[in-house]
Amino acid sequence: MSIYTIAHSPDADDIFMFYAIKFGWISSKEIKFKNIALDIETLNEKAIESFFDITAISFALYPYIKDEYALLKTAVSFGKGYGPKLIKKRGKRLKKSFKVALSGKFTTNAMLFKIAYPNAKIIYMNFLKIEEAILKDKVDAGVLIHESILDFDNSLEVEKELWDVWLELAKKELPLPLGGMAIR
């Protein structure tokens, strides 16, 4: 019997996609799946090591792993009219070299952020800790992803939608490629 690891983020849509595998609803005598949920930057780093058989990745990472992994045609994430958001405390003015929290250096949001704010001082942390880091003044701002873009503290506000950075680069309204699944 072959055992394949499927690694994805703990984000609700990823969990939903792999629910049947996680709870053993898919059975085969030849194949068994091992389901693993990790934050996207850990998944990206593990993909660089070719660690998992099937893994979620940020599309910004794909050029670095294209010789080891192929993209799957399903289980992709695109934003249209929305996406990661740069947030800060309400009314705060950001300096040119402000300190920002990002969810990982190989993420699509990091790629777009670095294009828009080349002088910012970047600190990488788990995406679940970014809002708290802003609230506790550990950073001046942070880029929120996943469900956190929908429900953040009222004392925070959006400085920039990374969707707008994407529109400026694309020069037309194309879907923002965020992430997908890759297979070795």
C-alpha positions in Angstrom: 0.0 0.0 0.0 1.3 3.5 -0.9 0.9 6.3 1.6 0.7 9.9 0.4 0.9 13.0 2.5 -1.5 15.8 1.7 -0.5 19.1 3.5 -2.7 22.1 3.5 -3.4 25.2 5.7 -5.8 25.2 8.6 -7.9 27.7 6.7 -11.6 26.7 6.6 -11.7 26.3 2.8 -8.6 24.0 2.8 -10.1 21.9 5.6 -13.3 21.6 3.7 -11.6 20.4 0.6 -9.8 17.6 2.5 -12.6 16.8 5.0 -13.3 13.4 3.4 -9.7 12.4 3.5 -9.2 13.7 7.1 -12.2 11.7 8.4 -11.5 8.5 6.4 -14.4 8.7 4.0 -12.1 7.8 1.1 -10.9 4.3 1.1 -8.7 2.3 -1.2 -6.7 -0.9 -0.8 -3.8 0.6 -2.8 -3.6 4.1 -1.5 -3.8 5.7 1.9 -3.6 9.4 2.6 -2.1 11.2 5.6 -3.6 14.6 6.1 -1.5 17.4 7.7 -2.6 21.0 8.4 0.2 23.7 8.8 0.5 27.4 8.3 1.2 28.5 4.7 4.8 29.6 5.3 5.7 26.2 6.9 4.1 24.6 3.8 6.1 26.8 1.5 9.4 26.0 3.3 8.6 22.2 3.3 7.8 22.4 -0.4 11.3 23.8 -1.0 12.6 20.7 0.7 10.2 18.5 -1.4 8.9 17.2 1.9 5.2 16.4 1.2 3.8 14.4 -1.7 0.9 16.9 -2.2 1.0 20.3 -0.7 -0.7 23.7 -0.6 1.7 26.5 -1.7 1.7 30.2 -2.4 1.8 30.8 -6.1 4.7 33.2 -5.5 6.7 30.2 -4.5 6.1 28.1 -7.6 9.0 29.3 -9.7 11.4 28.0 -6.9 9.9 24.5 -6.9 8.7 24.0 -10.5 11.2 21.3 -11.2 10.0 19.2 -8.3 6.3 19.9 -8.2 3.5 20.2 -10.8 0.5 22.4 -10.0 -2.9 20.7 -9.7 -5.7 22.1 -11.8 -8.1 22.0 -8.8 -7.9 23.4 -5.3 -6.6 26.8 -6.2 -7.3 30.1 -4.5 -7.8 33.3 -6.5 -9.0 36.7 -5.3 -11.1 39.0 -7.4 -11.9 42.3 -5.8 -10.3 41.2 -2.5 -7.3 39.6 -1.1 -4.7 40.2 1.6 -5.0 43.5 3.4 -2.3 45.8 4.9 -3.8 47.0 8.2 -2.7 49.4 10.9 -4.0 51.1 14.0 -6.8 53.5 13.1 -5.4 57.0 12.4 -1.7 55.9 12.5 0.5 57.4 9.8 3.1 54.9 8.5 6.6 56.1 7.9 8.5 55.0 4.7 10.5 52.4 6.7 7.6 51.1 8.9 7.8 47.8 10.6 5.4 45.2 9.2 4.4 41.7 10.0 3.9 39.3 7.1 2.9 35.6 7.2 6.0 34.4 5.3 8.7 35.3 2.9 7.5 33.0 0.1 3.8 34.0 0.2 2.0 35.8 -2.6 1.1 38.6 -0.2 4.8 39.1 0.7 5.7 39.3 -3.0 3.1 42.0 -3.6 3.9 43.8 -0.4 7.6 44.1 -1.2 6.8 45.6 -4.6 4.5 48.2 -3.1 6.6 49.0 0.0 10.3 48.3 -0.7 11.6 50.3 2.3 9.5 48.5 5.0 11.2 46.5 7.7 9.6 43.0 7.5 9.1 40.6 10.4 7.7 37.2 9.6 5.3 35.5 11.9 2.4 33.0 11.9 -0.6 34.7 10.3 -2.7 34.1 13.4 -0.5 36.3 15.4 -0.3 39.4 13.1 -3.4 41.2 14.4 -2.2 40.9 18.0 1.2 42.1 17.1 -0.3 45.3 15.7 -2.6 45.8 18.7 0.4 45.4 21.1 2.6 47.8 19.0 5.2 45.1 18.2 4.8 46.2 14.6 3.4 49.3 12.9 1.2 47.3 10.4 0.6 43.8 9.2 -0.8 41.9 6.2 -3.8 39.9 7.1 -4.9 36.8 5.1 -7.6 34.1 5.2 -10.6 34.8 7.4 -8.7 37.4 9.4 -9.3 39.9 6.5 -13.0 39.7 7.3 -13.1 40.2 11.0 -10.4 42.3 12.6 -10.5 44.5 15.7 -12.4 47.8 15.3 -9.4 49.8 16.4 -7.6 48.8 13.2 -8.1 50.0 9.6 -7.1 49.0 6.1 -4.1 51.0 4.8 -3.9 49.2 1.4 -5.6 46.3 -0.3 -3.0 44.1 -1.9 -5.6 43.5 -4.6 -5.0 47.2 -5.6 -1.2 46.4 -5.9 -2.1 43.5 -8.1 -4.3 45.7 -10.4 -1.5 48.2 -10.8 0.9 45.4 -11.9 -1.6 43.6 -14.1 -2.9 46.8 -15.7 -6.3 45.1 -15.9 -8.7 43.3 -13.7 -7.3 39.7 -13.6 -7.9 37.4 -10.7 -5.2 37.6 -8.1 -3.4 34.1 -7.9 -2.9 33.4 -4.2 -2.2 29.7 -3.8 -2.9 26.2 -5.0 -2.0 22.6 -4.6 1.2 21.0 -6.0 2.1 17.4 -6.4 5.5 15.7 -6.6 
